Amino acid sequence: MSLEAFIRQLHADGNESGLPGWEVDWDDAPLAYKLYRGLPTLPLSSDIPMTLEARATAVEPSLNDIGHFLWYVYGLTQVSYSLAVPMGTYRRFVPSGGGRYPNELYVYLRTEAGFPGLYHYDAAHHRLVLLREGDYDSYLARALGNRCNLSTCFGVVFVSTMCWKNAFKYNTFAYRLHGLDSGVLLGQLQEAAKRFGYASRVHFSFLDRAVGHLLGLSGSEENVYAVVPLSVQRFIAWIDDAGGTPMQVVADELCRELPAVQHDYYVRSRTVKEIPQLTQMNEAAALDTLSPFRRFEPVNRAESGLQTVFLPPVKRLSFDLAATSRARYSPESEFVLSRVTAQQLAALLQEAVASFAYRNDLDGMGEAPPLRVALYGCFYNVEGVPDGAYRYDAAAHALRRELAGDHRLRLQQGMTLHNVNLFQVPICLHIAGDDDHLIPQLGYRGYRIQQMETGMLLQRLLLAASALGMGGRPLLGFQTGSCDELYRMSMHGRISLVQIPLGRCLPRPRLEGGLHS
């Protein structure tokens, strides 16, 4: 099977179980976090602030500030017991497919407070583990293609994925989850950065082996998906090399500048199986050289020409990220049908798209919601919005109707796992992207970028829903072809990527406790 056929198969059948015949060995399941052994550590303060409003002015962060930031991004926040899961489950503020949390966070600190070097964020113990000590500005700047002025940054965050943490359960389907999970993590990171007063820029393009070599990662087991510099300045300087002749940097040459490091770590699984398709996809997506910057130009899409529902003007939501993150969870049978006002729907959609605006290395200097993903939705019992399937036009703050009617039965029949009763859900959103998965423009790296941007928008939707008193459940177990026909996505050259039922819900029957002081 070709790699492009493999990608299309991931979306064609909505099957979350991976290859036929795959048996999950729960007794040998990996931990949901990576544990390094025998390395120096920096303890982080457990005196976590329980509110997180936007700061008026940004200041150079202390080690305590960095610890608080990392905890809100990806720390262990809750232990939960339920009838469905008799054993304790550790949760974080971001959702994850099957609660497996395949990502790891690494941090390069270059603050004036000291402790310069590369660290792993040990979420299990809320501490930093030192991987390399020293200054790596020049090395990292070249690994990013000399497009970021790191002298204005106090640190850089690396978001990686550990293949086996998902693949032991989902087999090849893990590749789709890796991108989405990385995206929701990036979405949470960006929202936390705003509250701490940090500017951020997401780099999707970098020399993979050079970055992996810097962190001491094995490309067959763990891969960096995104690199995010952080600064207390208003924005991070972008170096546009389009008009000049950039110095070509090759991953092999950069790797030779640093001695290799190999650290001992523990993931609990005694047997880690190799899955060739996942290895091939990671190798195909890797970059050994970086081309001169060229801004990504979106394709113009055709309008439906059907009924338009203009949503009422509303103000941006203002909410405490800490409280909203604590309140967010993913309902299943707890949804209860209730009427949604036009103002609530307008606030939900507007906040999700507006907060999605971010700086990255595809769009250059600007900050705007990327047009590479789009929002569609089926609405029932929403005040002022006739039942039907719509596309959200963010520029006009309007809904473009694709097909009238109540589509809950069709959506329910299209689910491959009936864990949510969609007849109790007034809002069922779908995030869509280009049906070629950006492969013609960005190669196989384009697929994982599309999944990450989908996850970033998804996290904004879940946070906005939580701020409005609603719950949202991300779903991949649905028939994408049926949804594509429902919205006539072929007219727009798009494909549905994730389904998110949203609405009021009852408290889940479970025992839970927060993991903070």
MOHUZI-V556996 format. One record per backbone hydrogen bond with DSSP energy under -0.5 kcal/mol. CO is the residue of the C=O (numbers start at 1). NH is the residue of the N-H. Records with the same first field share a line. If there is no record, write none. Layout:
CO: NH ; NH
//
This chain:
2: 6
3: 7
4: 8
5: 9
6: 10
7: 11
8: 11 ; 12
9: 13
11: 480
14: 16
15: 18
19: 22
23: 25
24: 26
25: 28
26: 29
34: 36
35: 266
40: 130
42: 128
46: 48 ; 517
52: 321
62: 66
63: 67
64: 68
65: 69
66: 70
67: 71
68: 72
69: 73
70: 74
71: 75
75: 77
77: 515
78: 91
79: 513
80: 89
81: 511
84: 86
85: 82
89: 80
91: 77 ; 78
96: 99
97: 100
102: 162
104: 160
105: 121
106: 158
107: 109 ; 119
108: 156
109: 117
111: 114
116: 134
117: 109
118: 131 ; 132
119: 107
120: 122 ; 129
121: 123
122: 125 ; 126 ; 127
123: 76
126: 44
127: 122
128: 42 ; 130
129: 120
132: 118
134: 136
136: 140
137: 141
138: 142
139: 143
140: 144
141: 146
142: 145
143: 207
147: 239
148: 150
149: 152
150: 153
154: 110
155: 230
156: 108
157: 228
158: 106 ; 160
159: 225 ; 226
160: 104
161: 163 ; 223
162: 165 ; 166
163: 166 ; 167
164: 168
166: 169 ; 170
167: 171
170: 173
171: 174
172: 175
173: 176 ; 177
174: 178
175: 179
176: 180
177: 181
178: 182
179: 183
180: 184
181: 185
182: 186
183: 187
184: 188
185: 189
186: 190
187: 191
188: 192
189: 193
190: 194
191: 195
192: 196
193: 197 ; 198
194: 197
195: 55
199: 231
201: 203 ; 229
202: 204 ; 361
203: 227
204: 206
206: 208
207: 211
208: 212
209: 213
210: 214
211: 215
212: 216 ; 217
217: 219
218: 221 ; 222
221: 163
223: 161
226: 159
227: 203
228: 157
229: 201
230: 154 ; 155
231: 199
237: 149
238: 240
239: 241
241: 244
244: 246
246: 248
249: 290
250: 254
251: 255
252: 256
254: 257
255: 258
264: 37
266: 35
267: 31 ; 269
271: 273
274: 276
275: 278 ; 279
276: 280
277: 281
278: 282
279: 283
280: 284
281: 285
282: 286
283: 286
287: 208
288: 251
296: 298
307: 401
308: 310
309: 311 ; 399
319: 321
320: 324
321: 325
322: 326
323: 327
324: 328
329: 331 ; 472
332: 335 ; 421
334: 506
340: 383
341: 345
342: 346
343: 347
344: 348
345: 349
346: 350
347: 351
348: 352
349: 353
350: 354
351: 355
352: 356
354: 357
358: 368
359: 202
360: 364
362: 296
363: 366
368: 358
370: 373
372: 434
374: 432
375: 392
376: 430
377: 390
378: 428
379: 388
381: 340 ; 383
382: 385
384: 386
385: 382
387: 405
388: 379
389: 402 ; 403
390: 377
391: 393 ; 400
392: 394
393: 397 ; 398
397: 311
398: 393 ; 400
399: 309 ; 401
400: 391
403: 389
405: 407
407: 411
408: 412
409: 413
410: 414
412: 415
414: 479
417: 419
420: 422
421: 424
422: 425
424: 426
426: 380
427: 502
428: 378
429: 500
430: 376 ; 432
431: 497 ; 498
432: 374
433: 495
434: 437
436: 439
438: 442
439: 443
442: 445
443: 446
444: 448
445: 449
446: 450
447: 451
448: 452
449: 453
450: 454
451: 455
452: 456
453: 457
454: 458
455: 459
456: 460
457: 461
458: 462
459: 463
460: 464
461: 465
462: 466
463: 467
464: 468
465: 470
466: 469
471: 503
472: 474
473: 501
475: 499
476: 478
477: 416 ; 417
478: 480
479: 483
480: 484
481: 485
482: 486
483: 487
484: 488 ; 489
485: 488
488: 491
489: 492 ; 493 ; 494
490: 493
491: 302
493: 435
495: 433
498: 431
499: 475
500: 429
501: 473
502: 427
503: 471
504: 336
508: 510
509: 83
511: 81
513: 79
514: 516
//
